[in-house]
Amino acid sequence: MNRLKIPMNPADLPQQRLYGVKELPPLPNACEIQLLDYVEDHGLLGIPKKPTKKSIFLGQVEWAWGPMHNRVSAYEIHKGKKHWLLWCGGTGDDSDTYITNWYASAFMPIQGVSEKQAATYLLLAFWRSEADSLSLDKYHWINVAGALSVSDLQAIASLVWPDDEGEESK
């Protein structure tokens, strides 16, 4: 399945119910994540304006509030000369079944930060920002897992959107 195509059948979704709780990889001290506005150009050395074949696909999630109100977001990171950059992609007016619109979402320095740490903490910071600024609730399902597995995505989401059992956001 093409990672940028939106699954249209429940059978195309990865199994999402039974996964052990994962601990997130530690983030190096003094590692600052900077969030970008939806319209900002990133201007980071060695990172293109949109994802390429060298970019690392993290996963795709979907919100479905109603028949005409939904959101599908895919996430990719790219390692530049000095920074990791997170892109968020969504559908455009020209397509309901493919991710076509990409925007830079967050970045952090690469020094001492692994791919897994960058993927985890950039997505965590971006989702927290969206939850705070847009009152975005937790996605309804995971469409496609990538470098972040279903359990990785669920672990990140549990820090942003605690469940009803009294978990506290860290």
N, C-alpha and C positions, 0 to 999 in steps of 0.2 A: 504494500500500500504506500502511496506517495505521502510523505509526512506533511505536505502542505494541503492535501485534500481533506476536506471535512467528512468524517464518517457519516453515512446516511442510514445506517442499519445498526441496531443494537449489537448484532453479532460481530460487527467490526471493532467494537470497543474492547480495550484490554480488561481482564477481570480486575475488579476493584474492591472487593469486599474483605477478603481474608489476607491481610498482610501484617506482619509483626511491626511493632513500633520501632522506628529507626532513630538513632541519635544522629544529630547533625555533626558534620566535621567541624573541628574548632576553627575559629577565625583568628588569624594572627592579630596580636595587639596593635593598636594604632593604625588599623587598616580602615581608611575612610571611604565610604560609599557616597557617591554624589548622584542625586536623581536629576533627570532631565525633563523638561516640559515636553509635551507632545510635539511641539513645533520647533524645538531647538535643534540646530546642527551640532553634532558632537565635536568635530574638528580634531579628533585624536589621531596621532601618527600611526600609520600602518593598519588602519581600520577603514574599510570602505563605507559608503553611505548606506548600503543595504546589505543584507546577508549574502554570502557567496558560498561556493562549495567548500571553502575552508572554515566556514562558520560551523558551530557545533549546535545541533538541534537538541533542545532540552525536553520539550513536550508540548502538548496542546490540550487546553481545557475549554469547557463550554458552560455557559450560564444559559438557562432556558426559563425565563420568567413567565412567558406566555407564547401563544402561537406567533405573534408578530413582534415580540420583544425578546431578543436573545443576543448573546455575545459569544464569539469564538475567538480565543487568543492563542497564538503559538509563540514560543519563546526560543531564541537562539542567542548564543554568546560568540564573541570573536576575540581572539588574543592579538593585540597590537604590539607595538614596540615597548610601550610603558604601561598600558592599561588593558583591562578586560572590559568589554562593552556588552550590555544586554539589550537585545532588540525585542520588541513586542510586535507581533503581526496580527492583523485582523482581515476580515472580508471587506471588499470594496463594493461600490455601486455596480461594478461590472461583473461580479461573481458572488454567488451565494455558497459555492462549494469549494472554493480555493482561497488560501491566504494570499492576498495580493498587496496589502498596505502594510509597510513596516516603518516603525519609528524607534529612534534610540530612546532607551528608558532609564538606564543607570550605568555607571562605570565605577571602577576601582583600580588601584595600582596592581600590577602583576607581581611585584617583588614579594616573594614568600607566599604567594597564593596559588594553590593548585586549581586545576580545571573544576574539580568537584566543589571546592570551597567557593570559587567565583560563581559557579552556577547556583549554588544553594543560597548564598547571601545576597547576590544581586536580585534574584527572584523574590526572596523574603523581603528585602527593602522595598522593592517595587510593589508587591502585593500589599504591604502595610501602608504605603503611601496611597494606593488606590482605595483601600478600605477606609482610611481616614478622610481623604479629600472628596471621594465620590460616594462614600457610604456603601462601597461595593461589598456584597455578601460573598460567602464561599461559593465557588463554582459548583455546578450540579453534577458534573462527571468529568472524567479524564478521557479525552478522545484518543490520544496517542502518547505513549511514553517514549522518551529518547534517552539522552545521556542521564537524565533524572528518571528513575523508575517510578512506577505507580506509588510505591511505598515512600520514596523520597518526596514526591509531590505532596502526598498526604501528610508527611511529617512537617513540611514547610507550612502547609495550609493550617495545620493544627496550632501553630504558633501565632498565625494571623487571625484565624477565626476559631477560637476555642469552642469545643462542643458544649452541649447543654448540661454536662455533668460537673460543672463547676471548675473546669480547668481555667487557669489564669494565663493571660497573654504575657509572654516574657519580653 
